[in-house]
C-alpha cells in the first residue's frame, strides 16, 4: 500500500509543505501542498463538466447533469479560495515593532556615543596641538637664552676691561670677608678670657666659703 509522507521547506514569511508518495521502488514528489490541492480541484472540476456534458448528450434526466454542473461551479469557486489561503498570512507584528523600536533606540544611543567620542577626540587633538606649540615656544626660549649666555661669555673673553672691572670688586669682597672673620675670632677670644675670669672668681669664692665654714667649725669645737 502506498505510504504518504509530508516534508516541510522554509519560505518567507511562513512554511510550505511538500507531499512525498512512496510505492514499492518509486517515489512521487509533489512540491507545495497547496499546489497539489489546486491541481486536484482543477482535475475534479474538469471531470464534473465532462460527465455532465456526456449525460446531457445521452438523454439522462437533466437533474443529474445540472447537479454535476453545479458541483463543477463550486469547485471553480474553490480555486481562488485555495490561492487566497495559500498567499495570505496572519502573524503578530507587535513583538516585531517593539524589537524594531528597541533596535532604533539602541542605534540612536550608539550614534550619540560615537558623536561624544568624536568630540572628545577632537578636544584631545586640540589640547595636544596646544601642548606641542607650548613646547616649541619653550624650546625657542631656551635656545635664545643659550645664545645670549654664549654671547656674554664671548664678550667677556674678548673684552679684558670687563675682567679688570670685575676683579677689583671680587678682591674687595674677599678682603671684607677676611676682616670680618678676624674680628669674629678676636671677639671669640675675648669671650673665652672673660669666661675664664668668671670661672676663676667663682672658684675663689668657693674656697673662701669653705675656709669660713672650717673656721666656724673650729671655733665651735674650741
C-alpha positions as CSV (number, residue, x, y, z in Angstrom):
1,X,0.0,0.0,0.0
2,X,1.4,3.4,-0.9
3,X,2.7,5.5,2.1
4,X,2.1,9.2,2.2
5,X,4.7,11.5,3.9
6,X,4.8,15.2,4.3
7,X,8.0,17.3,4.2
8,X,8.4,21.0,5.1
9,X,10.7,23.6,3.5
10,X,11.3,27.1,4.7
11,X,9.9,30.1,2.8
12,X,9.2,33.7,3.8
13,X,7.2,34.5,5.8
14,X,5.8,31.0,6.5
15,X,6.5,27.4,5.8
16,X,5.2,25.3,2.9
17,X,4.6,21.5,2.9
18,X,5.6,19.1,0.2
19,X,4.0,15.7,-0.4
20,X,6.0,12.5,-1.0
21,X,4.2,9.3,-2.0
22,X,6.3,6.1,-1.8
23,X,5.2,2.9,-3.6
24,X,7.5,-0.1,-3.9
25,X,10.6,1.2,-5.7
26,X,9.0,4.5,-6.8
27,X,8.6,7.9,-5.2
28,X,6.2,10.6,-6.2
29,X,7.3,14.1,-5.0
30,X,4.7,16.9,-5.1
31,X,6.2,20.3,-4.4
32,X,4.0,22.5,-2.3
33,X,0.9,21.1,-0.6
34,X,-1.3,23.9,-1.9
35,X,-0.3,23.3,-5.5
36,X,-1.4,19.7,-5.1
37,X,-4.8,20.7,-3.8
38,X,-5.2,23.2,-6.6
39,X,-4.4,20.7,-9.3
40,X,-6.8,18.1,-7.7
41,X,-9.5,20.8,-7.6
42,X,-9.0,21.6,-11.3
43,X,-9.0,18.0,-12.3
44,X,-12.3,17.3,-10.4
45,X,-13.8,20.4,-12.0
46,X,-12.9,19.2,-15.5
47,X,-14.3,15.7,-14.7
48,X,-17.6,17.2,-13.4
49,X,-18.2,19.3,-16.6
50,X,-17.1,16.4,-18.8
51,X,-19.5,13.9,-17.1
52,X,-22.3,16.5,-17.1
53,X,-21.9,17.1,-20.8
54,X,-21.9,13.3,-21.6
55,X,-25.1,12.8,-19.5
56,X,-26.8,15.7,-21.4
57,X,-25.9,14.1,-24.7
58,X,-27.2,10.7,-23.6
59,X,-30.7,12.0,-22.7
60,X,-30.4,11.3,-19.0
61,X,-32.7,13.4,-16.9
62,X,-31.4,17.0,-16.6
63,X,-31.3,16.8,-12.8
64,X,-28.1,14.8,-12.9
65,X,-26.3,16.9,-15.4
66,X,-27.4,20.1,-13.7
67,X,-26.1,18.8,-10.4
68,X,-22.7,18.0,-11.9
69,X,-22.6,21.5,-13.5
70,X,-23.3,22.9,-10.0
71,X,-20.6,20.9,-8.4
72,X,-18.2,22.0,-11.1
73,X,-19.0,25.6,-10.4
74,X,-18.4,25.0,-6.7
75,X,-15.0,23.5,-7.5
76,X,-14.2,26.5,-9.7
77,X,-15.0,28.8,-6.7
78,X,-12.6,26.7,-4.5
79,X,-9.7,27.5,-6.9
80,X,-9.3,31.3,-6.0
81,X,-10.1,30.4,-2.3
82,X,-7.2,28.0,-2.3
83,X,-4.9,30.7,-3.7
84,X,-6.1,33.2,-1.1
85,X,-5.4,30.8,1.7
86,X,-2.0,30.0,0.2
87,X,-0.9,33.6,-0.3
88,X,-2.5,35.4,2.7
89,X,-0.6,35.2,6.1
90,X,-1.6,36.3,9.5
91,X,1.2,36.9,12.1
92,X,1.8,39.1,15.1
93,X,3.8,42.3,14.4
94,X,3.5,43.7,17.9
95,X,6.7,42.0,19.2
96,X,8.5,42.8,16.0
97,X,7.6,46.5,16.3
98,X,8.8,46.6,19.9
99,X,12.1,45.0,18.8
100,X,12.4,47.5,15.9
101,X,11.8,50.4,18.4
102,X,14.4,49.0,20.8
103,X,16.9,48.5,18.0
104,X,16.2,52.1,16.8
105,X,16.8,53.5,20.3
106,X,20.0,51.4,20.7
107,X,21.1,52.7,17.3
108,X,20.4,56.3,18.4
109,X,22.3,55.8,21.6
110,X,25.3,54.3,19.7
111,X,25.2,57.3,17.4
112,X,25.2,59.7,20.3
113,X,28.0,57.8,22.0
114,X,30.0,57.9,18.8
115,X,29.4,61.7,18.5
116,X,30.7,62.2,22.0
117,X,33.7,60.1,21.4
118,X,34.4,62.1,18.2
119,X,34.1,65.4,20.1
120,X,36.4,64.1,22.9
121,X,39.0,63.0,20.3
122,X,38.8,66.5,18.7
123,X,39.3,68.2,22.1
124,X,42.3,65.9,22.8
125,X,43.8,66.7,19.4
126,X,43.4,70.5,20.0
127,X,45.0,70.1,23.5
128,X,47.9,68.1,22.0
129,X,48.4,70.8,19.4
130,X,48.5,73.5,22.2
131,X,51.0,71.4,24.2
132,X,53.2,71.0,21.1
133,X,53.1,74.7,20.4
134,X,54.0,75.5,24.0
135,X,56.9,73.0,23.9
136,X,58.1,74.7,20.7
137,X,58.0,78.1,22.4
138,X,59.9,76.8,25.4
139,X,62.5,75.3,23.2
140,X,63.0,78.5,21.3
141,X,63.3,80.5,24.5
142,X,65.9,78.0,25.8
143,X,67.8,78.3,22.6
144,X,67.7,82.2,22.9
145,X,68.9,82.0,26.5
146,X,71.8,79.8,25.5
147,X,72.7,82.1,22.6
148,X,72.6,85.1,25.0
149,X,74.8,83.3,27.5
150,X,77.2,82.3,24.8
151,X,77.4,85.9,23.5
152,X,78.1,87.2,27.0
153,X,80.9,84.7,27.5
154,X,82.4,85.6,24.2
155,X,82.2,89.4,25.1
156,X,83.8,88.8,28.4
157,X,86.6,86.8,26.8
158,X,87.2,89.4,24.1
159,X,87.0,92.5,26.3
160,X,89.7,92.5,29.1
161,X,88.3,95.7,30.6
162,X,85.3,93.8,31.9
163,X,87.5,91.4,33.7
164,X,89.6,94.3,35.1
165,X,86.4,95.9,36.4
166,X,85.1,92.7,38.0
167,X,88.3,91.6,39.6
168,X,88.7,94.6,42.0
169,X,85.2,94.1,43.2
170,X,85.9,90.5,43.9
171,X,89.1,91.2,45.8
172,X,87.4,93.9,47.9
173,X,84.7,91.4,48.8
174,X,87.2,88.8,49.8
175,X,89.1,91.3,51.9
176,X,85.9,92.3,53.7
177,X,85.1,88.7,54.4
178,X,88.7,88.1,55.8
179,X,88.5,91.1,58.0
180,X,85.1,90.1,59.3
181,X,86.4,86.6,60.1
182,X,89.4,88.0,62.0
183,X,87.1,90.3,64.1
184,X,84.9,87.4,64.9
185,X,87.9,85.4,66.1
186,X,89.0,88.2,68.3
187,X,85.6,88.5,69.8
188,X,85.6,84.8,70.4
189,X,88.9,85.0,72.2
190,X,87.7,87.9,74.4
191,X,84.6,85.9,75.4
192,X,86.8,82.9,76.3
193,X,89.1,85.1,78.5
194,X,86.1,86.6,80.3
195,X,84.6,83.2,80.9
196,X,87.9,82.0,82.4
197,X,88.0,85.0,84.7
198,X,84.4,84.3,85.8
199,X,85.3,80.7,86.5
200,X,88.4,81.7,88.5
201,X,86.4,84.2,90.6
202,X,83.8,81.5,91.2
203,X,86.4,79.0,92.4
204,X,88.0,81.7,94.7
205,X,84.5,82.4,96.2
206,X,84.0,78.7,96.8
207,X,87.4,78.4,98.6
208,X,86.7,81.4,100.7
209,X,83.3,79.9,101.7
210,X,84.9,76.6,102.6
211,X,87.5,78.4,104.8
212,X,84.9,80.4,106.6
213,X,82.9,77.2,107.3
214,X,86.1,75.4,108.5
215,X,87.0,78.3,110.8
216,X,83.5,78.4,112.2
217,X,83.6,74.7,113.0
218,X,87.0,75.0,114.8
219,X,85.6,77.9,116.8
220,X,82.6,75.9,117.9
221,X,84.8,72.9,118.9
222,X,87.1,75.2,121.0
